Amino acid sequence: MSDNQGFADRNSQPLRVIISGGSVGGLCAGLALHRIGCHVRIFEHLPDVLQSWGAGSIVQLEMSRFFFEHGIAATEATGVLSEKQQFLSIDGSIIWEEAIPQVMISWDMLHHQLRNDEGAR
């Protein structure tokens, strides 16, 4: 079975997949399945494009790898580079600090990048 057969043999139609939930996880799953040849429909109960949640996400190694493999931009150009992590006490003093560079991206930007991928149309 090649990567482009969508889990179907050569004489049949591509596998049809329905995903419930058009947030980051649903969109990532849908794009990955689409790229291997599946016919994917993603359903989201919220109308229109989701509005700002006022939150962000750290682009971890696995997410960076997924985006790179699928040609989606989620780098310093679309996010903010943080040079270190800190844990603070309730009074604001530093409990722990380590130099761990990472990209932080807004939830809106992350969702926008995934929805605007060619496979999401």
C-alpha positions as CSV (number, residue, x, y, z in Angstrom):
1,M,0.0,0.0,0.0
2,S,1.5,3.4,-1.0
3,D,1.1,6.5,1.0
4,N,-1.3,7.9,-1.5
5,Q,-3.9,5.1,-1.5
6,G,-5.9,6.4,1.5
7,F,-5.9,2.9,3.1
8,A,-7.8,1.5,0.1
9,D,-6.7,-1.0,-2.5
10,R,-6.1,0.2,-6.0
11,N,-9.5,-0.8,-7.3
12,S,-11.6,1.0,-4.8
13,Q,-12.5,4.5,-3.8
14,P,-10.4,6.4,-1.2
15,L,-11.4,5.9,2.4
16,R,-14.0,8.5,3.5
17,V,-13.3,9.9,6.9
18,I,-15.5,12.2,9.0
19,I,-13.9,14.1,11.8
20,S,-16.0,15.8,14.6
21,G,-14.2,18.9,15.7
22,G,-12.4,21.5,13.7
23,S,-10.0,22.7,16.3
24,V,-6.3,22.2,16.1
25,G,-6.4,18.4,16.7
26,G,-9.2,17.8,14.2
27,L,-7.5,19.9,11.5
28,C,-4.1,18.2,12.0
29,A,-5.7,14.8,11.7
30,G,-7.7,15.8,8.7
31,L,-4.7,17.2,6.9
32,A,-2.6,14.2,7.6
33,L,-5.3,11.8,6.3
34,H,-6.0,14.0,3.3
35,R,-2.3,13.9,2.4
36,I,-2.3,10.1,2.3
37,G,-5.3,10.1,-0.1
38,C,-8.3,9.9,2.2
39,H,-11.5,11.9,1.4
40,V,-11.9,13.9,4.7
41,R,-14.9,16.0,6.0
42,I,-14.4,18.0,9.2
43,F,-17.4,19.2,11.1
44,E,-17.3,21.9,13.7
45,H,-20.3,23.0,15.7
46,L,-19.2,26.6,16.2
47,P,-20.3,28.9,13.3
48,D,-17.8,30.7,11.1
49,V,-14.1,30.9,11.9
50,L,-13.6,30.7,15.6
51,Q,-13.0,34.0,17.3
52,S,-10.0,34.8,19.4
53,W,-9.7,32.7,22.5
54,G,-7.1,35.0,23.9
55,A,-4.7,32.1,24.3
56,G,-1.6,30.8,22.7
57,S,0.3,27.6,22.2
58,I,3.9,26.6,22.4
59,V,5.0,25.0,19.2
60,Q,6.6,21.8,20.6
61,L,9.0,19.6,18.6
62,E,6.2,17.3,17.5
63,M,4.1,20.1,16.2
64,S,7.0,21.7,14.5
65,R,7.8,18.4,12.8
66,F,4.1,18.0,11.7
67,F,4.0,21.5,10.3
68,F,7.4,21.1,8.5
69,E,6.3,17.8,7.0
70,H,3.0,19.3,5.8
71,G,4.5,22.6,4.5
72,I,2.7,24.8,7.1
73,A,4.5,27.9,8.5
74,A,4.7,28.0,12.3
75,T,8.0,29.6,13.0
76,E,9.3,32.9,14.4
77,A,7.7,34.6,11.4
78,T,4.2,33.6,12.6
79,G,4.9,33.5,16.3
80,V,7.1,34.9,19.1
81,L,10.5,33.3,20.0
82,S,11.0,32.9,23.7
83,E,14.6,32.3,24.9
84,K,13.8,30.7,28.3
85,Q,11.2,29.3,30.6
86,Q,10.6,30.6,34.1
87,F,8.4,29.3,36.9
88,L,7.4,32.1,39.4
89,S,6.2,32.0,42.9
90,I,3.0,33.7,43.9
91,D,5.1,36.8,44.9
92,G,6.7,36.9,41.5
93,S,10.2,35.6,42.5
94,I,11.8,33.1,40.2
95,I,11.6,29.5,41.4
96,W,13.2,27.9,38.3
97,E,14.6,29.2,35.1
98,E,16.2,27.4,32.1
99,A,17.3,28.5,28.6
100,I,14.8,26.6,26.4
101,P,14.2,28.4,23.1
102,Q,10.7,27.9,21.8
103,V,8.2,29.5,19.5
104,M,4.9,30.7,20.9
105,I,2.0,31.2,18.5
106,S,-1.5,32.6,19.1
107,W,-4.3,30.1,18.9
108,D,-5.9,32.2,16.2
109,M,-2.7,32.1,14.0
110,L,-2.3,28.4,14.5
111,H,-5.9,27.8,13.6
112,H,-5.6,30.1,10.6
113,Q,-2.5,28.3,9.3
114,L,-4.2,25.0,9.5
115,R,-7.5,26.1,7.9
116,N,-5.8,27.8,5.0
117,D,-3.7,24.8,4.0
118,E,-4.6,23.5,0.5
119,G,-5.8,20.3,2.0
120,A,-8.3,22.1,4.3
121,R,-10.4,23.4,1.3
